[in-house]
Amino acid sequence: MSYSGYGGNPYRDEEAGYGGRDSNPYEGTASGYGGANPYGGEAALSPPPPLQHEESNYSQGSHYSAPSAVPTNANSAPLSQQDFIKRVEGARNRINQLTSNISEIAAIHQRLLSSTDERSSAQLEDAITRTQILNTGIKDEIKFLERDASREPTNKVKKTQVKSVKQVFENQLREYHSEESTYSQRYREAIARQYRIINPDASEQEVNEAANADWGNGGVFQQALQSNRSGQASSVLGAVRARHNDIQRIEKTMRELNQLFEQLAEEVTYQEQAVVSTETAAIQVNEDTTQVNKELDKGIVHAKRARRLKWWVFWIVVLIICIIALALGLYFGLK
């Protein structure tokens, strides 16, 4: 799935690449939590709480650094199948919103490749933050649905539905990760081209080093600026520094997506371990029950044998007494 075309020269002027658009076509798009709540009217089905919106800073912790609280409905019955399907549909709607957000982010990246400006950077920051919050909400909802489905192991409909929506979500996250990786590389290529403008005699190694340098470091920036004092050099290096900031933002997003994948995998592992533990316990109980039944059967057999033995001993004693009495009778009678 691709969110933007790369045909022709991707770095031509903004007018050529975007038809002179100066407004964000996605400004009117509702975010995952800004739109109507797909679970409205179902008081008993509380959706996961959204994360707090925070200022962007690439050194700050991730929105995904800690799992959000998810209703466990441990003290209530599992969701009815109808309510469960409604929540699955709500999650699918959020994933559709995620698709729109990724398209919006890709469009802003493309615009920033053509021309850096503070307005587009602010729009990108806002779109990324909304997408982070949306991703967390979808993840928490899927975990909730997985837990609910696990409470009814025989309900195949629930298992199938939650597995399907989780797979769609993971595929969408992979697309997002791939898109960000592509634009990270394109930003580096742009830095390399711009570096050649102010250093046309630079070697390939110098250009590669420039493309991967920490342009957020004031020392690196000043050193490059000193090598070329022209006004064009100052302008180009300013654009290079802006693109470096965009690369940092992308790398932060990719780290967060990797962390989100890990959290989804942890949930799957936890559920599988719970099922395995339950099955193991059930097998052990069954084996213990079988063993107890065998011991009981042996006890019954031994008890029956003991009763028979008692009767045999009793009749043998009676027979011996009779024989002794008969012998004594004959002995004294013959006298």
KOLLO-462349 format. One record per residue (C-alpha): residue number from 1; residue in three letters; x, y, z. Coordinates in steps of 0.5 Angstrom, whole numbers, padded with zeros to 4 digits. Layout:
    k    r     xx     yy     zz
  NUM  ala      X      Y      Z
...
% end
This chain:
    k    r     xx     yy     zz
    1  met   0000   0000   0000
    2  ser   0003   0007  -0002
    3  tyr   0001   0014   0001
    4  ser   0004   0018  -0004
    5  gly   0007   0017  -0011
    6  tyr   0014   0018  -0013
    7  gly   0014   0018  -0020
    8  gly   0019   0024  -0023
    9  asn   0023   0028  -0019
   10  pro   0021   0028  -0012
   11  tyr   0024   0034  -0010
   12  arg   0022   0039  -0015
   13  asp   0019   0046  -0013
   14  glu   0013   0045  -0009
   15  glu   0008   0048  -0014
   16  ala   0010   0043  -0019
   17  gly   0009   0037  -0014
   18  tyr   0003   0040  -0010
   19  gly  -0001   0044  -0015
   20  gly   0000   0050  -0011
   21  arg  -0003   0048  -0005
   22  asp  -0002   0052   0001
   23  ser  -0007   0049   0006
   24  asn  -0007   0042   0009
   25  pro  -0013   0038   0006
   26  tyr  -0013   0034   0012
   27  glu  -0014   0040   0017
   28  gly  -0022   0038   0017
   29  thr  -0020   0031   0019
   30  ala  -0023   0029   0026
   31  ser  -0017   0025   0030
   32  gly  -0018   0018   0033
   33  tyr  -0021   0021   0039
   34  gly  -0024   0028   0036
   35  gly  -0029   0025   0033
   36  ala  -0036   0021   0035
   37  asn  -0035   0016   0040
   38  pro  -0037   0009   0036
   39  tyr  -0039   0006   0043
   40  gly  -0043   0012   0045
   41  gly  -0050   0010   0048
   42  glu  -0046   0003   0051
   43  ala  -0045   0006   0058
   44  ala  -0043  -0001   0061
   45  leu  -0037  -0001   0055
   46  ser  -0032   0004   0057
   47  pro  -0027   0005   0052
   48  pro  -0020   0006   0054
   49  pro  -0018   0012   0057
   50  pro  -0014   0017   0052
   51  leu  -0007   0019   0053
   52  gln  -0005   0026   0055
   53  his  -0003   0031   0050
   54  glu   0004   0033   0051
   55  glu   0009   0038   0048
   56  ser   0013   0035   0043
   57  asn   0020   0034   0044
   58  tyr   0025   0028   0041
   59  ser   0028   0027   0048
   60  gln   0022   0026   0052
   61  gly   0019   0019   0053
   62  ser   0014   0016   0048
   63  his   0007   0016   0048
   64  tyr   0008   0008   0048
   65  ser   0012   0008   0054
   66  ala   0007   0005   0059
   67  pro   0001   0001   0057
   68  ser  -0006   0005   0059
   69  ala  -0011   0002   0064
   70  val  -0016  -0002   0060
   71  pro  -0022  -0004   0063
   72  thr  -0022  -0011   0065
   73  asn  -0029  -0013   0066
   74  ala  -0027  -0018   0071
   75  asn  -0033  -0017   0076
   76  ser  -0038  -0018   0070
   77  ala  -0040  -0023   0065
   78  pro  -0036  -0023   0058
   79  leu  -0039  -0018   0053
   80  ser  -0045  -0021   0049
   81  gln  -0043  -0023   0042
   82  gln  -0047  -0017   0039
   83  asp  -0043  -0012   0044
   84  phe  -0037  -0015   0042
   85  ile  -0038  -0014   0035
   86  lys  -0040  -0007   0036
   87  arg  -0033  -0006   0039
   88  val  -0029  -0009   0034
   89  glu  -0033  -0005   0029
   90  gly  -0031   0001   0033
   91  ala  -0024  -0001   0033
   92  arg  -0024  -0002   0025
   93  asn  -0027   0005   0024
   94  arg  -0021   0008   0028
   95  ile  -0016   0004   0024
   96  asn  -0019   0007   0018
   97  gln  -0018   0014   0021
   98  leu  -0011   0011   0022
   99  thr  -0010   0010   0015
  100  ser  -0012   0018   0013
  101  asn  -0007   0020   0019
  102  ile  -0002   0016   0015
  103  ser  -0004   0019   0008
  104  glu  -0004   0026   0012
  105  ile   0003   0025   0015
  106  ala   0006   0023   0008
  107  ala   0003   0029   0004
  108  ile   0006   0034   0009
  109  his   0013   0030   0009
  110  gln   0013   0031   0001
  111  arg   0011   0038   0002
  112  leu   0017   0039   0007
  113  leu   0022   0036   0002
  114  ser   0020   0041  -0003
  115  ser   0020   0047   0002
  116  thr   0022   0048   0009
  117  asp   0017   0052   0013
  118  glu   0015   0053   0020
  119  arg   0007   0052   0019
  120  ser   0008   0045   0015
  121  ser   0013   0043   0021
  122  ala   0007   0045   0026
  123  gln   0002   0041   0022
  124  leu   0007   0035   0022
  125  glu   0008   0035   0029
  126  asp   0001   0035   0030
  127  ala  -0001   0030   0026
  128  ile   0004   0025   0029
  129  thr   0002   0027   0036
  130  arg  -0006   0025   0034
  131  thr  -0003   0019   0031
  132  gln   0001   0016   0037
  133  ile  -0006   0017   0041
  134  leu  -0010   0014   0036
  135  asn  -0005   0008   0036
  136  thr  -0005   0007   0043
  137  gly  -0013   0007   0043
  138  ile  -0013   0002   0038
  139  lys  -0008  -0002   0042
  140  asp  -0012  -0002   0048
  141  glu  -0018  -0004   0045
  142  ile  -0015  -0010   0042
  143  lys  -0012  -0012   0048
  144  phe  -0019  -0011   0052
  145  leu  -0023  -0015   0046
  146  glu  -0017  -0021   0047
  147  arg  -0018  -0021   0054
  148  asp  -0026  -0022   0053
  149  ala  -0025  -0027   0048
  150  ser  -0021  -0031   0053
  151  arg  -0026  -0031   0058
  152  glu  -0030  -0035   0053
  153  pro  -0025  -0040   0050
  154  thr  -0031  -0044   0046
  155  asn  -0033  -0038   0042
  156  lys  -0030  -0038   0036
  157  val  -0033  -0032   0033
  158  lys  -0030  -0027   0038
  159  lys  -0023  -0031   0037
  160  thr  -0024  -0030   0030
  161  gln  -0026  -0023   0030
  162  val  -0021  -0020   0035
  163  lys  -0015  -0024   0031
  164  ser  -0018  -0021   0024
  165  val  -0018  -0013   0027
  166  lys  -0011  -0014   0030
  167  gln  -0008  -0017   0024
  168  val  -0011  -0011   0020
  169  phe  -0008  -0006   0025
  170  glu  -0001  -0009   0025
  171  asn  -0001  -0009   0017
  172  gln  -0003  -0001   0018
  173  leu   0003   0000   0023
  174  arg   0008  -0004   0018
  175  glu   0005   0001   0013
  176  tyr   0007   0007   0017
  177  his   0013   0004   0019
  178  ser   0015   0003   0012
  179  glu   0013   0010   0010
  180  glu   0017   0013   0015
  181  ser   0023   0009   0013
  182  thr   0022   0012   0006
  183  tyr   0022   0019   0008
  184  ser   0028   0018   0013
  185  gln   0032   0016   0007
  186  arg   0029   0022   0002
  187  tyr   0031   0027   0007
  188  arg   0038   0024   0008
  189  glu   0039   0025   0000
  190  ala   0036   0032   0000
  191  ile   0041   0034   0005
  192  ala   0047   0030   0001
  193  arg   0044   0034  -0005
  194  gln   0044   0041  -0001
  195  tyr   0051   0040   0002
  196  arg   0054   0039  -0005
  197  ile   0051   0046  -0007
  198  ile   0056   0049  -0002
  199  asn   0061   0044  -0003
  200  pro   0061   0042  -0010
  201  asp   0068   0039  -0009
  202  ala   0066   0035  -0003
  203  ser   0068   0027  -0004
  204  glu   0063   0022  -0004
  205  gln   0065   0020   0003
  206  glu   0064   0027   0006
  207  val   0058   0028   0003
  208  asn   0055   0021   0006
  209  glu   0058   0024   0013
  210  ala   0054   0030   0012
  211  ala   0048   0026   0010
  212  asn   0049   0023   0017
  213  ala   0052   0028   0021
  214  asp   0048   0031   0027
  215  trp   0046   0038   0024
  216  gly   0043   0039   0031
  217  asn   0049   0040   0034
  218  gly   0051   0047   0034
  219  gly   0059   0045   0033
  220  val   0058   0041   0027
  221  phe   0053   0047   0024
  222  gln   0058   0052   0025
  223  gln   0064   0048   0022
  224  ala   0060   0047   0016
  225  leu   0058   0055   0016
  226  gln   0065   0057   0016
  227  ser   0067   0053   0010
  228  asn   0063   0057   0006
  229  arg   0061   0064   0008
  230  ser   0056   0066   0002
  231  gly   0049   0068   0004
  232  gln   0047   0062   0000
  233  ala   0051   0057   0004
  234  ser   0047   0060   0010
  235  ser   0041   0059   0007
  236  val   0042   0052   0005
  237  leu   0045   0050   0012
  238  gly   0039   0052   0015
  239  ala   0035   0048   0011
  240  val   0040   0042   0012
  241  arg   0039   0043   0019
  242  ala   0031   0043   0019
  243  arg   0031   0036   0015
  244  his   0036   0033   0020
  245  asn   0030   0035   0025
  246  asp   0025   0032   0021
  247  ile   0030   0026   0021
  248  gln   0030   0026   0028
  249  arg   0023   0026   0029
  250  ile   0022   0020   0024
  251  glu   0027   0016   0028
  252  lys   0023   0017   0034
  253  thr   0017   0015   0031
  254  met   0020   0009   0028
  255  arg   0022   0007   0035
  256  glu   0015   0008   0038
  257  leu   0012   0004   0033
  258  asn   0017  -0002   0035
  259  gln   0015  -0001   0042
  260  leu   0008  -0001   0040
  261  phe   0009  -0008   0036
  262  glu   0013  -0011   0042
  263  gln   0007  -0009   0047
  264  leu   0002  -0012   0042
  265  ala   0007  -0019   0042
  266  glu   0007  -0019   0049
  267  glu   0000  -0019   0050
  268  val  -0001  -0025   0045
  269  thr   0005  -0028   0049
  270  tyr   0001  -0027   0055
  271  gln  -0005  -0030   0053
  272  glu  -0002  -0036   0050
  273  gln   0002  -0037   0056
  274  ala  -0005  -0037   0060
  275  val  -0008  -0042   0055
  276  val  -0002  -0047   0056
  277  ser  -0002  -0046   0064
  278  thr  -0010  -0047   0064
  279  glu  -0009  -0053   0059
  280  thr  -0003  -0056   0063
  281  ala  -0007  -0055   0070
  282  ala  -0013  -0059   0067
  283  ile  -0009  -0064   0064
  284  gln  -0006  -0065   0071
  285  val  -0012  -0065   0075
  286  asn  -0015  -0070   0070
  287  glu  -0009  -0075   0071
  288  asp  -0009  -0074   0079
  289  thr  -0017  -0076   0078
  290  thr  -0015  -0082   0074
  291  gln  -0010  -0084   0079
  292  val  -0015  -0083   0085
  293  asn  -0020  -0087   0082
  294  lys  -0015  -0093   0081
  295  glu  -0013  -0092   0088
  296  leu  -0020  -0093   0090
  297  asp  -0021  -0099   0085
  298  lys  -0015  -0102   0089
  299  gly  -0018  -0100   0095
  300  ile  -0025  -0103   0094
  301  val  -0021  -0110   0091
  302  his  -0017  -0110   0097
  303  ala  -0023  -0109   0102
  304  lys  -0027  -0114   0098
  305  arg  -0021  -0119   0099
  306  ala  -0020  -0117   0106
  307  arg  -0028  -0119   0108
  308  arg  -0027  -0126   0104
  309  leu  -0021  -0127   0108
  310  lys  -0025  -0126   0114
  311  trp  -0030  -0131   0112
  312  trp  -0025  -0136   0111
  313  val  -0022  -0135   0117
  314  phe  -0028  -0135   0121
  315  trp  -0031  -0142   0117
  316  ile  -0024  -0145   0118
  317  val  -0024  -0143   0126
  318  val  -0031  -0146   0126
  319  leu  -0029  -0153   0122
  320  ile  -0023  -0153   0127
  321  ile  -0027  -0153   0133
  322  cys  -0032  -0158   0130
  323  ile  -0027  -0163   0129
  324  ile  -0024  -0162   0136
  325  ala  -0031  -0163   0139
  326  leu  -0032  -0169   0135
  327  ala  -0025  -0172   0137
  328  leu  -0026  -0170   0144
  329  gly  -0033  -0173   0144
  330  leu  -0031  -0180   0141
  331  tyr  -0025  -0180   0146
  332  phe  -0029  -0179   0152
  333  gly  -0035  -0184   0149
  334  leu  -0030  -0190   0148
  335  lys  -0028  -0189   0155
% end
